[in-house]
Amino acid sequence: MKIAQDIIIAPVITEKSMSGIADKKYTFKVAKSANKIEIAEAVEKLFKVKVAKVNTINVRGKMKRMGRYSGYTASWKKAIVTLKSDSKPIEFFDGLM
Protein backbone atom coordinates (compact mmCIF):
# COMPACT_ATOMS: atom_id res chain seq x y z
CA MET A 1 0.00 0.00 0.00
CA LYS A 2 1.46 3.32 -1.08
CA ILE A 3 0.96 6.51 0.86
CA ALA A 4 -0.78 9.46 -0.81
CA GLN A 5 2.42 11.51 -1.14
CA ASP A 6 4.02 8.71 -3.20
CA ILE A 7 1.08 8.64 -5.65
CA ILE A 8 0.56 12.39 -6.24
CA ILE A 9 3.95 13.73 -7.36
CA ALA A 10 3.24 17.31 -8.52
CA PRO A 11 0.55 19.57 -9.94
CA VAL A 12 0.66 20.28 -13.67
CA ILE A 13 0.49 24.04 -14.20
CA THR A 14 -0.19 24.94 -17.84
CA GLU A 15 -2.69 27.19 -19.60
CA LYS A 16 -4.89 24.23 -20.50
CA SER A 17 -4.86 22.76 -16.99
CA MET A 18 -5.63 26.17 -15.43
CA SER A 19 -8.67 26.60 -17.72
CA GLY A 20 -10.13 23.36 -16.32
CA ILE A 21 -10.25 24.70 -12.76
CA ALA A 22 -13.55 26.49 -13.50
CA ASP A 23 -15.10 23.04 -14.16
CA LYS A 24 -13.41 21.58 -11.02
CA LYS A 25 -10.88 19.62 -13.12
CA TYR A 26 -7.39 19.47 -11.65
CA THR A 27 -4.29 17.99 -13.31
CA PHE A 28 -1.51 16.15 -11.47
CA LYS A 29 1.68 14.27 -12.29
CA VAL A 30 1.25 10.85 -10.66
CA ALA A 31 3.23 7.65 -10.14
CA LYS A 32 3.36 5.45 -13.24
CA SER A 33 2.23 2.39 -11.29
CA ALA A 34 -0.82 4.09 -9.72
CA ASN A 35 -4.32 3.21 -10.93
CA LYS A 36 -7.43 5.41 -10.98
CA ILE A 37 -8.78 4.15 -7.66
CA GLU A 38 -5.48 4.84 -5.85
CA ILE A 39 -5.26 8.30 -7.43
CA ALA A 40 -8.82 9.18 -6.34
CA GLU A 41 -8.19 8.03 -2.77
CA ALA A 42 -4.88 9.95 -2.61
CA VAL A 43 -6.49 13.22 -3.80
CA GLU A 44 -9.37 12.81 -1.33
CA LYS A 45 -6.94 12.19 1.53
CA LEU A 46 -4.45 14.97 0.70
CA PHE A 47 -6.87 17.77 -0.17
CA LYS A 48 -10.01 16.64 1.74
CA VAL A 49 -12.30 16.83 -1.31
CA LYS A 50 -14.76 14.44 -3.03
CA VAL A 51 -13.64 12.99 -6.38
CA ALA A 52 -16.20 12.27 -9.09
CA LYS A 53 -13.89 10.68 -11.70
CA VAL A 54 -10.27 10.30 -12.77
CA ASN A 55 -8.86 10.24 -16.30
CA THR A 56 -5.25 9.09 -16.81
CA ILE A 57 -2.80 9.64 -19.67
CA ASN A 58 0.63 8.08 -20.20
CA VAL A 59 2.87 10.85 -21.57
CA ARG A 60 5.75 9.64 -23.73
CA GLY A 61 9.21 11.16 -23.42
CA LYS A 62 10.28 13.59 -26.15
CA MET A 63 13.41 13.31 -28.30
CA LYS A 64 16.02 15.89 -27.26
CA ARG A 65 19.46 16.65 -28.67
CA MET A 66 22.57 18.18 -27.17
CA GLY A 67 24.99 18.62 -30.08
CA ARG A 68 25.52 15.27 -31.73
CA TYR A 69 24.12 13.30 -28.78
CA SER A 70 20.43 12.53 -28.59
CA GLY A 71 18.10 10.87 -26.15
CA TYR A 72 14.62 10.91 -24.71
CA THR A 73 13.20 12.77 -21.72
CA ALA A 74 11.54 10.66 -19.06
CA SER A 75 8.01 9.39 -19.70
CA TRP A 76 5.40 10.07 -17.00
CA LYS A 77 1.74 9.65 -16.11
CA LYS A 78 -0.80 12.48 -15.91
CA ALA A 79 -4.14 12.35 -14.10
CA ILE A 80 -7.06 14.73 -14.64
CA VAL A 81 -9.21 14.63 -11.50
CA THR A 82 -12.80 15.90 -11.64
CA LEU A 83 -14.40 16.84 -8.33
CA LYS A 84 -18.06 16.44 -7.38
CA SER A 85 -20.24 19.55 -7.70
CA ASP A 86 -20.82 19.75 -3.92
CA SER A 87 -17.10 19.43 -3.14
CA LYS A 88 -15.00 22.42 -2.14
CA PRO A 89 -12.20 23.54 -4.52
CA ILE A 90 -8.52 22.78 -3.87
CA GLU A 91 -6.95 25.81 -2.16
CA PHE A 92 -3.51 25.31 -3.73
CA PHE A 93 -4.83 26.08 -7.21
CA ASP A 94 -6.85 29.10 -6.01
CA GLY A 95 -3.61 30.91 -5.17
CA LEU A 96 -2.37 30.49 -8.76
CA MET A 97 -5.36 32.13 -10.43
C-alpha angles and dihedrals in degrees: 000000000000123000119240094252090059092053101045106054105170143333117259109231112193134129092260095048092047091053090058093060091082088062091045092253115142127186125215138176105235139184113283092231095052120107128209095265093052091047092051092049092047093051091047091050098044100042101024094233135128116253120213099184144342128218119193132200129188107220115207121222117256126236111253131182133206106187109303094343120089137183145146131271116236118282117232144178125250126199126198107202120198117200127214116261093246093050122103118246123257108264095212092067093044090066091057096055 
